Structure formats: structure tokens, C-alpha cells
């Protein structure tokens, strides 16, 4: 084993944080700090071989709207980490991989290839891909855990720092959640580079497709109608659709 447990926990965002963002992390506030404007040029995207191969895979398998969403989630999450949780240790490379693959289970092929909920099947697909590319096991584990739990919204217990920032960034992009964590100028710059192109409608349709195929899907835990309607009612992102 070429890694140590404590170092892997820190590097790949395995430190436990509360699931309850509003009461236990923000303690009733809108944010930890006022956000500052950041452009995509201010936030580096990892250039290492593994991330580039994962990005190529995601771009080849996801539709344009979902790929762009995955990239926006990366930049929003990095902005959230920068201003709200600078003390959280999460490898940018591990976070980038989790962002790129978190919705891989929603492709038409993958939705119809399994009876599993999309997050779980997507995690298995991602783990196999990372294994084939010789990713370190702790990084593989971190990505899989984050993908499985990226819709595990709740108030009881804990989640990894990687999983929490992935949740925050996806909910921000999908529903406008915790809008005060990211500066408006950051949103404008990210959307200019990775346009939404009707993402709200696209994702709402995906939710309803999965729930129709799999009435037991984990997505139903967010509300069979409340979730897709919440996505469609995303007021924060409506000007950019």
C-alpha cells in the first residue's frame, strides 16, 4: 500500500462534516463569508493525465447539457470552497473527477442498463473506469462515495467534505440552493463558458424518466414532483437558461 490512511483522508476529502448545512454548518446564516467574484480563469482546472482522460470520457458519453452542468459544478464548488470553506481539504483533481462523473448514470444507455438508481450505477461505472486508469484506491473510493451520496440530502449524521461540496454545487446549479455562497459575477462567467442550454428542462425530464422507469429510485426521496418542479422553478438560474 503506497498511501497512508490519514494522508488519504485529507487529500481526497474524506474528513467528516455535518449533512445539515443550514443549522450545523451555517448556523442559520446565509453564508460563512460574503462571496467574491471569481472567473473561470481564477480557478485552475487540473491538467494531470487522469483528469484529462476522465474529462474525455465524460464528454464522449454525456449529452452537452449534462457535460456543461458537470463543468459548472466544478467551478461553483471551487468558488464555494475558496470563500466559504477554505479550511476544507479536497484535492482539486479528485473533486474534478467526481464532478465529471456524478451524473454518468443518467445517460440513456445507463438508465436503461440497470434496475439500480442512477447514482449507484454511476458510482459502479466510475469505479470501474478509475480502476482501468490505475487511479489510487483512496481517490477511487472518494469519488464513488461522493457520487452515491450526492443526492443524499438530509440533516442527520455526517458526509465527507468532498460529498458536501459536490452536493452544495449541484443543488446550487440545479435549484439555486444557497444562492448567497457564490457571487453573481462568478455565475455569469461560468455560464458564459459552460452554457446551460435549457439545463433545467433537460434535468427535470431526466428525473421524471428515471422515476418512471424505476419507481423505487433514490431520486424519489427528494419528492417525486417536488424535485423536478424545484429544478424547473430555479429562479436564480432562470436568466441564464
N, C-alpha and C positions, 0 to 999 in steps of 0.2 A: 504494500500500500504506500503510494508516494505522497499522500496527503495526511494531515492531522485533523482530528475532529474539530478542535476549537478554531483552527485557521479556516477550515471549510465552512463552518457556521458563519463566521464573519464575512468571508469573501462572497459567498453565494446567497446572502440574505436570509439565513435561517434563524436569526435572532427572533424570539417570540415577542409580538406586540399585541395589544388588545384588538379583538374584532370590532369592538364598539368604538367607532371613530368619534361620534358626536359627544358622548358623555365621558369616555375614559381617556381619549387622546386629546380632543379639543376642549374638553371640559365645558361644553356649552358655548364656546366661542365659534366664530365663523372660520377662523384660520389661526395658525400659530404666529404668522407674521404677514404683513401686507406683501402681496406678490410684487415682484419687479418684472419689467418687460424683458423677455429673453427671445432671441431669434433662433432659428434652426442653426445658424452659423455660430451661435454661442454655445451650442450643445453638441459635443462631438458624438459621432456615431462610430462604434468600434470597427476598426479596419482589419481585425485579425481574420485568418482563413476560415475558422469555424463559423463565425458570424456571417461572413460573406456567403458561405455555402448554404447556410440556413436561409438567408435572405433570398438567394436564388431559388431555393426550393419553394419558399412561401410565394414568391412572385409567380412561379410556374403553376402553382396549384390553387391559389386563392383568386377569386374574381377581383377586379380592380378596386371596387368599393371596400372590400374586406381587407385587401392588402394596404390600401391607404389608411384605413382605420387602424390597422396594426402599427403603422409607422407613426400616426398621430399619437397613439397610446404611448409609444416610446418617448416622444418629445414632451408630451404633457407630464408623464411620470417623472422624467428627469427634471422638469421645471418644478414639480411638486417637491421632489427630494431636495433640490437646491435651496428653495426658500422656506419650506415648511419643516423638513426633517433632515437637515444637513448632517446630523449625528447618526443617521441610519446608514449602516454599511451594506451596500448592494453593488456587486460588480456590474458595471455598465454592460459588459458582454453577456452576462447571464440574464440581465433584465432585457436586453435587446432580443435574445433568443426566445424568452418567454413571451414577449410582445408579438414577435413574428409568428409564433406557433399557437397562441392561445385560442384562436378560432379555426385551427386547421380541421377540427372535427365538423365544421359547418359546411364543408364543400358538398356539392350534390352527391358525389361518389361516396364520401364518408358517411353522410347522413343515412344513405340507403344501404350501407355495407354492414351495419351492425344494429343490434337492439339496444346497445348502450347509449346513455346520454352523451351528447356531443363532447362535453368537457372530458369525460372519462376516456372515450375512444380517442379523442385528440391527444390526450396525455400518452396513451399507449403508442400511437403513431409517432409522436415526438420522441419518446424514449428509444424506440427502435431506430429512428433516424439519427439521434445523437450517438447511440451505440455504434452505428455503422460509420460514423465520422470520428470515432475514438475520443469523444468528449469525456472529460474526467467524470467519474461516477457521482461525486457530490454536486457537480453542475447539472448533470442529468437529473438527479433526484430533486434538486431545487426547482428546475423548470417543470417537471412532472407535477410536483406538489402544487405549484402556483397555478398551473393550468387546471388541474382538478378542482381547485378551490376558488377560482376567480369569480364565480357567481355564488360563493358561499357567504352571502351577506347575513350578518347577524350581530347580536350584542353580547353573547355569552362565549367565554373562552378566549383563545388566542389564535394567531395566524402568523406566518413568517413575515418578515419585513418585505421580502420580495412579493409575497402574495398580497399584502396590504396595498403596496404601491400600485400593483397591477390592477387590483380592484378599484382603487381611487381613480386611476387614469381611465379605465374602461367606463366606469359609471359617469365620469366627467364628460367623456366624448359621447356616450350613448344617451344620457339623460340629463346632462347639465348638473350633476351632483357636485356639491361642494364647490360651487362656482367661484367662490372668493379665494380659492387656492392658486389660481392661475390668472395672470394679467391678461387683459383684453388684447393688448398688442401681441402677446405670445400666441393667442388663439388665431389672430389674423395672419400672422406669419406662418404658423404651422399649416393652417388650412390652405394658404396660398401655394405651399409646396406640395401638400398631400390633400387635394380637394375631396370634399365629402361626396359629391356627385349623387345626391339622394340617398345618403347612407341611412338615415332614419327609416325611410320606407323599406330599403333593402333589408336591414336588420330585423325590422318588425315582421317582415314576410318570412325570414328565416326562422324566427321564434315560432311563428304560427305553423310553419311547415313541420318543424320538429315535434311540436306538441300534437299535431295531427297524426304524424307517423308513430309517435311514442307518447301516449297519454300519461305515462309514468315518468316522463323525462324530468330530470332535476330542475330544468328551467321553470317548470310549473310551480316550484316553491316560491318563485318571485311573483306569482299571480298569473293565472292563465290569460287574463285580459289586462290586468293592471300593468304587467311588464311591457307587452307590446304597445299598449296605449301610452305608457310613460315614455317609451322611446319615440313614438310619433309626436308626443307633446313636448319635446325637448326645446324649450323656449330659448335657452342660451345659444344653441347652435342653429336655430331656425334661419337667421340671416345668412348663413353660410351654406345652406343646403343646395 
